[in-house]
């Protein structure tokens, strides 16, 4: 199974995302969506689970979502500090016991196992600005193995 992971679109969906995500089974958007229409565009590629980011208004999504895909549980939340979890995020992780926590906000790629949980940030996917690195990712699920692959934009 392949899962497309994107975050921090801030109202801009790079046209290359459609080609990169072609063939994914599901897409996770970790917030700072910008416009709900971004999610509608992504839904033409695959089903989407999305959360609100700190710059999103009330566009109809929750702050946190949990979804199970290929026997792996994913918790999606926009602002996460893997080594210094907020009380809210720590409580949600304790309750839901995810295999993977997908987050955004920092605009930087991150993929590291902390306390037995993979914390994953696909990086910044919004409009090009000031030479900032931009990327999306695909998580390849094969049984219990999860292999991340980053794609520059």
C-alpha positions in Angstrom: 0.0 0.0 0.0 1.2 3.5 -0.8 0.1 6.6 1.2 0.7 10.1 -0.1 1.6 12.6 2.6 1.4 16.3 2.2 1.3 19.3 4.5 1.4 23.1 4.5 -0.1 23.7 1.1 -1.3 27.1 2.3 -3.9 27.4 -0.5 -1.6 26.1 -3.3 -1.5 22.6 -4.8 1.6 22.1 -6.9 0.5 20.6 -10.2 3.3 18.0 -9.8 1.6 16.4 -6.8 -1.0 14.7 -9.0 1.8 12.8 -10.9 3.8 12.0 -7.7 0.7 10.7 -5.9 -0.6 8.7 -8.9 -1.4 5.2 -7.7 -1.4 6.0 -4.0 -4.2 4.3 -2.0 -4.8 7.2 0.5 -3.6 10.7 1.1 -2.9 12.3 4.5 -2.8 16.1 4.7 -1.3 17.4 8.0 -2.8 20.8 8.0 -2.4 24.4 6.9 -4.5 23.5 4.0 -5.5 27.0 3.0 -8.7 26.2 1.1 -11.1 23.2 1.3 -10.9 23.0 -2.5 -7.3 21.7 -2.1 -8.8 18.6 -0.4 -11.4 18.3 -3.1 -8.6 18.3 -5.7 -6.6 15.6 -3.8 -9.8 13.5 -3.6 -9.6 13.1 -7.3 -6.4 11.1 -6.8 -7.3 9.1 -3.7 -9.4 9.2 -0.4 -8.0 11.9 1.9 -7.7 12.3 5.7 -7.0 15.9 6.5 -6.6 18.1 9.7 -6.7 21.8 10.4 -3.5 23.7 10.8 -2.8 26.8 12.8 -3.5 29.1 9.8 -6.7 27.4 8.7 -10.0 29.0 9.5 -13.2 26.9 9.9 -13.0 24.9 6.7 -14.7 21.8 8.1 -11.9 19.6 9.4 -10.8 18.5 12.8 -7.6 19.3 14.7 -6.7 15.6 15.0 -7.7 12.5 13.0 -6.8 8.8 13.4 -7.1 6.4 10.5 -6.1 2.8 10.1 -4.6 1.8 6.7 -3.0 -1.6 6.0 -3.1 -2.7 9.7 -1.2 0.5 10.6 -2.7 3.2 12.7 -1.9 6.9 11.8 -2.5 9.9 14.0 -2.6 13.1 12.0 -2.1 16.4 13.9 -0.5 19.7 12.6 1.8 20.9 15.4 3.8 18.1 17.0 7.2 18.3 18.7 8.3 14.6 18.8 10.6 14.9 21.7 8.5 17.5 23.7 4.9 16.4 23.2 2.1 18.8 24.3 -0.2 17.3 26.9 -3.0 17.1 24.3 -0.9 15.2 21.7 0.6 13.0 24.4 -2.8 12.1 25.7 -4.1 11.4 22.2 -1.1 9.1 21.4 -1.6 7.3 24.7 -5.3 6.8 23.9 -5.1 5.9 20.2 -1.7 4.1 20.3 -0.7 5.0 16.7 2.1 3.4 14.7 2.8 6.7 12.9 2.2 10.3 13.9 2.0 12.5 10.8 2.5 16.2 11.3 3.5 19.5 9.5 4.0 23.1 10.7 7.8 23.2 10.7 8.1 23.1 6.9 10.9 20.6 7.3 11.1 16.9 6.5 11.3 14.6 9.5 11.2 10.8 9.8 12.3 9.3 13.1 11.1 6.7 15.5 10.6 8.1 19.0 9.5 5.8 21.8 8.5 3.1 19.3 6.4 5.5 17.1 7.3 6.8 13.7 7.0 10.6 13.7 6.8 11.9 10.1 6.6 15.3 8.4 6.6 15.4 4.6 7.9 19.0 4.6 6.5 22.2 3.0 4.3 21.9 -0.1 3.1 25.5 -0.6 4.1 28.1 -3.1 7.8 28.5 -3.8 9.2 31.3 -1.5 12.6 32.5 -0.7 14.3 29.4 -1.9 12.6 27.2 0.8 12.8 23.5 0.2 9.5 22.1 -0.8 8.4 18.4 -0.7 5.8 15.8 -0.4 6.2 12.1 0.5 4.9 8.6 0.0 4.9 6.1 2.8 5.3 2.5 1.4 3.6 0.0 3.7 4.6 -3.6 3.3 3.4 -5.7 6.2 4.8 -4.1 9.4 7.5 -2.3 7.5 7.0 1.4 6.6 9.5 3.0 4.1 9.3 6.7 3.6 10.2 8.3 0.2 10.5 12.1 -0.1 9.8 13.9 -3.4 11.1 17.5 -4.0 8.8 20.0 -5.6 
